[in-house]
Structures are given as structure tokens and as C-alpha cells.
Amino acid sequence: MNLFSGLEKFGLEAQESMQLYEEGKRENIKKEEEKEEKAKERLLPKETDFLLLKTIRCKVCEHVFKAKLVKSGKARRLQPDRDLRPRFQYIDTLKYDIISCPACGYTAMSRDFDRITPTQAKMIREQISSRFRKVYEPDTGVYSYDAAIQRYKLSLLNAAVKRGKESEKAYTCLKIAWLYRGKGETMSQSTPQEKEKIAACLKEGEEFYLQAYEGFIKAISQEMFPIYGMDEGTLDYLLAYMSFHFKKYDMASKCLGSVLTSSSASRRLKDMALDLKEEIVSQLKR
């Protein structure tokens, strides 16, 4: 293509092979752009900037180890997903909400790690620690999504063995589903094969999402609020959204009604409930 076509009427004519930029200058511009891009990358915070190592003593085996946790107040909170999945800039904090003893296999969410009774510790020692094999993996300074999911699954097994509350198991399943979602968001989708991998990833997450939903339904019939740190309005909204997701519109409407008539639910939560209600009405009209 001749970039200068049409200038003949001015008595000017340029050859089609004429280069707009000198080759040397073009290379220099490219190098400068690469330098600027690398400089920007250096300025962006790394995931490790938001982490700290905390010394932990295991309540099951008394082993002392270091655990990666997120620095309090360091990460900037972003708009959450519609099902309240938390989002932060530059880091997925969900990956670091599990503490796992490398010696005996006792694993739990950070808020629950020290909340274990002697009877539960005995169950863990007999059913997990007695068969647990320590796995040595290179420390990259951060957890990949696969590593984080594996840790949560170990936490879920521990919760089942120690006969934890339904809400603990349900919330663990919910976080695993969120992690699969986060993993899917970071995967490349340039080829059909990569798209298939994303679909498989999201399908696995969907299984845990269903387990979380069923677990929370059981929890509200057995436990007193707050349930796993959630007040009634928050859990009602979460169940409403999950019910909507699974096309259980009657249950979704019932939970939304509780949110909208609640005197303690925040204005923001009620606004989210109203948006969801409109979407349910729209779906039912189809």
C-alpha cells in the first residue's frame, strides 16, 4: 500500500517502497516503548508486597511454622462480585485465608485455626495426621490458584473430619468456588483448547458452589446468627443470589423479601437486593 497515494494532484509523487520512518529510528522507538513498559511494571506493586509471614503454633501437634497472610489494610478493596466475592487490587486475598500445618496436616481458615477443641484435635490426629505425608514444594513467595485450591480442599477435609459446623464447610466450599472463578479469569482464552480448559475449571467451581449453597441452607436451620461472621441480611442476600444462579426463583424471592424488609440491612445491600429482584422478575417474564 502506498501511504502517499492521492498527492499526485499536488505534483508530488512518492514511491510505494518509500519508508515513512527510518529503520534505525523505528528500532529506537520500539526500544524506548519497551523500556517504558518495563518501568511501569516495576512501579506496580507485587503480590508479595501485600504479604507477611506470621509465626504459628499448631494446636494439634505443637509444631511451629510460618504462614503467609495478607497485611491488614494494605490491599485496596474493589467492587465485589454480585455474590459478595471480595476483590482487591493487585492480589486475590482469598488465596491466603488458609493456615496449614506442614507437619501434621491440620488445616483451617485463618479465623478457625486456633478454634479447635481437644476432641477435634484427637480426631485430626487419628484420621489425618496419622496418614499425612509432608510435601516439599519450592517456595515462590506466593500461592498459585492451584496451590490455594489444594489448601482449601485440605481445610474442607479437616472440617469434615472434626465435624465442623455446616456453615464452616459451606463457606469453605464457597471460597473454593470463588478461587476457581479467579483462576478462570487469569487463564488465556486464545485457542479453542484454552477455552475448553476454562470451561472445565468453571465446571469444577460450579460443583463447589452447589455444595456451598446446600450447606448454607442447612446452616440457617441449625445455627444462630451471626452465621460464620455473616448477619442475617448478608446471608439472606447471598442465598438469594445463589438461588437465582441455580434458577430457584421462589427461594430467591423469599430471601430477597427478608433483606428488603430488614431494619438492620444496609442501604447498599438493599440496593443490590432490588437490582436482583428486577432481574428475577425479568427472567420470570420470559
C-alpha positions as MATLAB code, in Angstrom:
seq = 'MNLFSGLEKFGLEAQESMQLYEEGKRENIKKEEEKEEKAKERLLPKETDFLLLKTIRCKVCEHVFKAKLVKSGKARRLQPDRDLRPRFQYIDTLKYDIISCPACGYTAMSRDFDRITPTQAKMIREQISSRFRKVYEPDTGVYSYDAAIQRYKLSLLNAAVKRGKESEKAYTCLKIAWLYRGKGETMSQSTPQEKEKIAACLKEGEEFYLQAYEGFIKAISQEMFPIYGMDEGTLDYLLAYMSFHFKKYDMASKCLGSVLTSSSASRRLKDMALDLKEEIVSQLKR';
ca = [
       0.000    0.000    0.000;
       1.296    3.483   -0.928;
       0.662    5.754    2.051;
       1.074    8.828   -0.161;
      -1.405    7.948   -2.892;
      -3.626   10.869   -3.856;
      -0.879   13.502   -3.639;
      -0.218   13.383   -7.359;
      -2.572   16.329   -7.907;
      -0.089   18.458   -5.979;
       2.644   17.426   -8.349;
       4.143   15.210   -5.653;
       4.778   11.567   -6.114;
       6.335    9.119   -3.671;
       7.438    5.626   -4.441;
       5.369    2.809   -2.890;
       8.554    1.403   -1.412;
       9.387    4.645    0.370;
       9.573    4.145    4.162;
       7.821    6.587    6.438;
      10.300    6.003    9.270;
      13.976    5.369    9.059;
      14.750    1.817   10.169;
      17.116    2.932   12.903;
      14.600    5.377   14.336;
      11.873    2.741   14.243;
      14.042    0.366   16.278;
      14.888    3.126   18.755;
      11.214    3.965   19.215;
      10.446    0.296   19.854;
      13.242    0.052   22.417;
      12.019    3.177   24.187;
       8.483    1.787   24.324;
       9.795   -1.466   25.808;
      11.766    0.478   28.420;
       8.679    2.486   29.374;
       6.615   -0.707   29.677;
       9.209   -2.332   31.932;
       9.419    0.819   34.052;
       5.631    0.752   34.529;
       5.801   -2.911   35.560;
       8.458   -2.102   38.156;
       6.225    0.606   39.629;
       3.242   -1.738   40.047;
       3.051   -3.463   43.441;
       3.913   -7.147   43.508;
       1.718   -9.718   45.219;
       4.474  -10.285   47.777;
       4.229   -6.610   48.808;
       0.876   -7.390   50.430;
       2.028  -10.463   52.339;
       3.651  -11.123   55.681;
       4.985  -14.225   57.391;
       3.373  -14.968   60.735;
       4.669  -17.496   63.246;
       2.008  -20.090   64.043;
       1.913  -22.856   66.663;
      -0.237  -25.807   65.643;
      -2.860  -26.706   68.240;
      -2.863  -30.328   67.065;
       0.852  -31.227   67.068;
       2.536  -28.131   68.633;
       4.729  -27.684   65.549;
       5.838  -24.066   64.978;
       5.859  -22.806   61.393;
       5.490  -19.686   59.240;
       2.262  -18.887   57.405;
       1.703  -16.403   54.582;
      -1.047  -13.937   55.448;
      -2.266  -10.672   53.918;
      -1.170   -7.486   55.648;
      -4.134   -5.807   57.302;
      -5.352   -2.713   55.435;
      -2.606   -2.944   52.802;
      -4.678   -4.055   49.795;
      -7.169   -1.662   48.207;
     -10.695   -3.064   48.174;
     -12.551   -3.056   44.852;
     -16.201   -3.588   43.966;
     -17.154   -7.150   44.975;
     -18.856   -9.626   42.679;
     -22.632   -9.834   42.880;
     -22.402  -12.865   45.173;
     -20.154  -10.858   47.531;
     -16.882  -12.420   46.383;
     -14.303   -9.904   47.645;
     -11.932   -8.254   45.185;
      -8.738   -6.350   45.855;
      -6.321   -4.527   43.595;
      -3.183   -6.465   42.632;
      -3.957   -9.501   44.830;
      -6.616  -12.141   45.361;
      -6.668  -12.246   49.156;
      -8.754  -15.428   49.137;
      -5.611  -17.400   48.315;
      -4.128  -16.548   51.701;
      -7.009  -17.214   54.089;
      -5.903  -20.755   54.901;
      -3.373  -21.876   57.512;
      -1.979  -25.372   57.055;
       0.430  -27.148   59.379;
       3.131  -28.756   57.218;
       3.916  -31.315   59.920;
       0.555  -32.922   60.734;
      -1.821  -31.730   58.004;
      -4.177  -29.807   60.268;
      -5.637  -27.084   58.063;
      -8.329  -24.472   58.582;
      -9.313  -20.973   57.592;
      -7.300  -18.399   59.495;
     -10.229  -17.400   61.727;
     -10.773  -21.034   62.771;
      -7.241  -22.369   63.068;
      -6.957  -21.843   66.829;
     -10.621  -22.665   67.488;
     -10.227  -26.389   67.889;
     -11.317  -28.478   70.865;
      -9.237  -31.313   72.357;
     -11.769  -33.804   70.978;
     -11.491  -32.326   67.481;
      -7.676  -32.314   67.701;
      -7.795  -36.020   68.571;
      -9.977  -36.681   65.513;
      -7.489  -34.826   63.300;
      -4.523  -36.752   64.715;
      -6.253  -40.108   64.249;
      -7.804  -39.591   60.821;
      -5.494  -37.098   59.104;
      -2.125  -36.731   60.847;
      -1.582  -40.499   61.061;
      -1.682  -40.735   57.250;
      -0.451  -37.277   56.278;
       2.677  -37.064   54.121;
       4.617  -33.833   54.117;
       5.018  -32.466   50.587;
       8.056  -30.355   49.767;
       7.327  -27.709   47.156;
       9.518  -24.801   46.018;
       8.563  -21.567   47.748;
       7.857  -18.963   45.065;
       6.786  -16.386   47.637;
       3.139  -16.525   46.521;
       0.427  -19.149   46.132;
      -0.839  -20.087   42.692;
      -4.566  -20.675   42.317;
      -3.957  -24.417   42.107;
      -1.940  -24.392   45.342;
      -4.575  -22.271   47.093;
      -7.406  -24.563   45.955;
      -5.473  -27.583   47.209;
      -5.063  -25.941   50.627;
      -8.777  -25.146   50.814;
      -9.661  -28.732   49.919;
      -7.416  -29.900   52.750;
      -9.242  -27.460   55.024;
     -12.583  -28.874   53.868;
     -11.427  -32.412   54.673;
     -10.322  -31.263   58.138;
     -13.685  -29.580   58.716;
     -15.495  -32.795   57.802;
     -13.239  -34.959   59.996;
     -13.530  -32.721   63.063;
     -17.314  -32.440   62.484;
     -17.244  -28.708   61.984;
     -20.365  -26.617   61.620;
     -22.323  -26.709   58.373;
     -21.546  -23.028   57.875;
     -17.791  -23.637   58.078;
     -17.953  -26.357   55.439;
     -20.312  -24.305   53.267;
     -18.134  -21.194   53.422;
     -15.054  -23.256   52.582;
     -16.858  -24.639   49.524;
     -17.904  -21.120   48.543;
     -14.335  -19.867   48.708;
     -13.120  -22.806   46.631;
     -15.747  -21.913   44.010;
     -14.567  -18.291   44.082;
     -10.959  -19.435   43.615;
     -11.903  -21.486   40.561;
     -13.593  -18.357   39.221;
     -10.469  -16.324   39.911;
      -8.314  -18.946   38.220;
     -10.560  -18.879   35.158;
     -10.224  -15.110   34.935;
      -6.432  -15.380   34.728;
      -6.350  -18.125   32.089;
      -5.664  -17.386   28.449;
      -8.531  -17.978   26.018;
      -6.742  -17.514   22.715;
      -7.358  -21.017   21.389;
     -10.289  -23.476   21.492;
      -8.193  -25.767   23.715;
      -7.621  -22.959   26.223;
     -11.323  -22.130   26.213;
     -12.073  -25.781   26.976;
      -9.717  -25.624   29.959;
     -11.513  -22.537   31.266;
     -14.873  -24.277   30.880;
     -13.551  -27.298   32.796;
     -12.205  -25.009   35.516;
     -15.531  -23.217   35.913;
     -17.383  -26.547   35.925;
     -15.310  -27.714   38.888;
     -16.053  -24.444   40.641;
     -19.759  -24.927   39.963;
     -19.754  -28.207   41.886;
     -18.369  -26.490   44.977;
     -20.802  -23.599   44.504;
     -23.699  -26.054   44.720;
     -22.212  -27.672   47.833;
     -21.880  -24.220   49.400;
     -25.499  -23.398   48.597;
     -26.827  -26.618   50.079;
     -24.595  -26.190   53.131;
     -25.857  -22.681   53.857;
     -29.469  -23.870   53.538;
     -28.725  -26.446   56.251;
     -26.841  -23.903   58.360;
     -29.737  -21.444   58.641;
     -31.942  -24.209   60.051;
     -29.356  -25.336   62.613;
     -27.262  -22.323   63.649;
     -27.855  -18.967   65.290;
     -26.854  -15.662   63.688;
     -24.291  -14.429   63.024;
     -23.553  -17.477   60.905;
     -19.867  -17.712   60.105;
     -19.470  -13.985   60.646;
     -22.457  -13.071   58.471;
     -25.522  -11.311   59.827;
     -28.985  -12.351   58.698;
     -29.258   -9.740   55.943;
     -25.908  -10.650   54.394;
     -26.589  -14.380   54.360;
     -30.131  -13.852   53.059;
     -28.771  -11.803   50.159;
     -26.059  -14.378   49.441;
     -28.619  -17.177   49.421;
     -30.905  -15.077   47.223;
     -28.167  -14.638   44.637;
     -27.130  -18.291   44.777;
     -30.782  -19.350   44.449;
     -31.075  -17.075   41.406;
     -27.920  -18.630   39.984;
     -29.450  -22.106   40.292;
     -32.805  -20.851   38.942;
     -34.587  -21.437   42.256;
     -36.611  -18.247   41.911;
     -39.093  -18.925   44.729;
     -36.280  -19.305   47.244;
     -34.505  -16.276   45.806;
     -37.637  -14.128   46.143;
     -38.194  -15.296   49.714;
     -34.634  -14.396   50.739;
     -34.814  -11.035   48.962;
     -38.013  -10.225   50.823;
     -36.177  -10.774   54.104;
     -33.397   -8.410   53.024;
     -35.725   -5.668   51.802;
     -37.856   -5.702   54.969;
     -34.890   -5.934   57.329;
     -34.302   -2.948   59.604;
     -30.627   -3.825   60.011;
     -29.635   -4.438   56.370;
     -27.505   -1.662   54.891;
     -28.736    0.624   52.119;
     -26.097   -0.813   49.790;
     -27.279   -4.368   50.452;
     -30.898   -3.371   49.851;
     -29.944   -1.684   46.574;
     -28.215   -4.889   45.467;
     -31.322   -6.833   46.501;
     -33.554   -4.525   44.441;
     -31.339   -4.975   41.378;
     -31.507   -8.737   41.808;
     -35.282   -8.612   42.270;
     -35.668   -6.776   38.956;
     -33.538   -9.389   37.246;
     -35.648  -12.213   38.687;
     -38.862  -10.520   37.502;
     -37.311  -10.136   34.057;
     -36.381  -13.834   33.955;
     -39.870  -14.919   35.002;
     -41.461  -12.844   32.220;
     -39.539  -14.645   29.502;
];
